[in-house]
């Protein structure tokens, strides 16, 4: 009989803590700025996360000025406005519904992929949403890997945000993420999570 190997994670415990165990969704940040070089390093780290046909539909609009965040805040739910106006940096994540225009270059191994999505807008938009959400998750993990905290929010008027920032219709708002150094004094306890036995089934 073969003795099963003991499961282990390649990441050491401190890295696991930074990315998952000690990380929290943050509502309050210190006043320390988040520079462009840090966001570039985050993106360069996570851009290799997988997407279908390498379509990479995520687009990131960085809102640094108080004017740009005020434009966004009017479309946020009341509970999300103040935290966004006070955050050092806000990233408005969107998906490119016309991502297929890049597919011949990004995934040359399947030359028919661009045509497949070009001919079916409903399929294209569903795929952009799914794969953009995957990339948004990678982005949040990358923010944590940089020693920063993320405050992702979906509480906004999608139509209003799209009219305000993406009037051409090619992009659709996906998620708002506030970014900065966490203000630990306002940190809340972690909420409960489902256990392995509640989530995983083996056939």
N, C-alpha and C positions, 0 to 999 in steps of 0.2 A: 504494500500500500504506500502510495506517495504521501509524504507529510506536507500539508499545505504550508506555503511560506507565510510568514507573518506580514500582514499588510502594512505598508508604510508610505509616507508621503515624502517626496523628494525635497520639498521646501522645508527648511528648518522651522522650529517652533516660533521664533521671533517673526519670520516672514509670514507665517500663517496668522499670527496675531495681527500684524499690520493690515493684511488684506481682508481678514474675515473676523476673527474672534473678538478683537478689541475695537474694530471699526464700527462706527455708528452713522446713521443718517443724521446730519447736523443741521440745526436751525439757526444757531448763533456762532458767529466767527469773530476772531480778533481782527484788528485793523490792518494786519500785515498784508501787503499787496501780493498778488500772484503774477509773476512776470511772463512775458511771451515765451521765453526760452523754456520755462518749466512746462507750459502747455505743449510746446513743440516736442519736448522729450517724452511727455505722456503719449502724444499721438504716435510718435515714432515707435514707441514700445508696443502699442496695442493694435497698430494697423494690420498686423499679420494674422489677427484672429480670423477664423474661417467664416466665409459667407458663401451662399449658393452661387456657383459659377464665378466666384470672385467678384461679385457685382458691386460690393462696397457702396451702398446707397446713402450712408450717413453723411450729413453735412453739418458743420458746427459754426454757429454765429456767436462770436464772443462779444458780450455786452459789458464794456468797461465804464463808459461814461454814465453819469447820473441821468442824462437826457435819454439815452437809449433804454435804460432800465425803467425809467418813468413811463416810456412808451409801452414797455412790456407790462408793467405793474397794473395798468388799468384793465388788462385782460385776465389777470390772475384772480383766483378766489381770494376773498378778504383775508384769510389766515396766511396766505402766501405772499401778500404784498410787502409787508414791512420787512420780513426776512430777506426778500430779494433786494430791496432798496438799500439794506445795510450790508449786504455781502460784498466782499472785495471784488469778486468776479462772478458773472452769470453766463453760463453757456446755454444757448438756445439750440437744442438738437433738432434737426429736421431730416427728412428723407427725400432723396431725389427721385421723383416718380418717373423721370426720363433716364434712369441709370443705364438703360440698354444702349444708349448712344456710345458708351465707353466699352461695351462688352467685347467687341472684336479685338480691341487692344489689350484689355485686361485678362481675357480668357481665350487666347487664340486656338487652344486645343479643341474648342467646340464652336466652329464658325457659325453654326445655326442658332446659337443662343440669342444673339441680338434680334434675329427675325422672330424667334419664338415669342419674346416679350413685346416686340414692336406690334405684333398682330393682335395682342390680347391685353387691353389696358387693365381690365379687372385683375388678371393674373399678375401683371406688372406691379400694380399698387399693393396687392396682398404680399407679394414677395418683397417689395421695398419696405413694407411695415415690419415683416418678420425679421428680415436681415438687418434692418436699421436698428431694431430693438436689441438684437444680438450685439451689434457694434456699440450701442449705448451702454450695455452692461460691461463690455470690455473697457470702455472709456472710464466708467466709474471705478473699476478695479485699478486702472492706470492712475487715476487721481490719488487713490489710497497708496499706491506704490511710490508715489512722489512725496509721501509724508503729509499729504493734504487730506481734507475731508470733503465729501460731496453731500449736497442736499438735493436729491432728485425730487421733482414734483410733476404731477400730471394734472393738477387742479388749475386749469386755465380754459378760457374760451378759445377753442381751436380755430374756429372760423375767424374770430377777431384777430388772433395772432397771425394767421395766414394773410389776412388782408393788410395788416400793419407791416409785416416784414417780408412776405413772399407773395406779392401781388401778381406775379406772372403765372402762378399756379403750378410751376414745375416742382416746387418744394412744398412739403407739408410738415407742419410742426409736429414733433414727436414727444419731446420731454424738455423740461426746464431743469437745469442743474446749477445750483449755487456752489461755489468753490472757494475754499480758503483754509486757514488754520482754525481748528475748532476752539471754541470758547468752552472749556471743560466745566465751568461752573453751571452751565445750563444743560448739561448732558443728562438725558433720561435713561433709566434702566432699559436693557434690551427686552423687547417683547418676546413671547414664546415662539418657538419654532416646532414644526412637525418633526417627529423622530424618523429614523431610517425605516423602521417597521411600518410606519404609517404611509410612507411614500414609495418604497421600493418593493417590487414583486419580481420573483424569479420563476421562470417557466422552464 
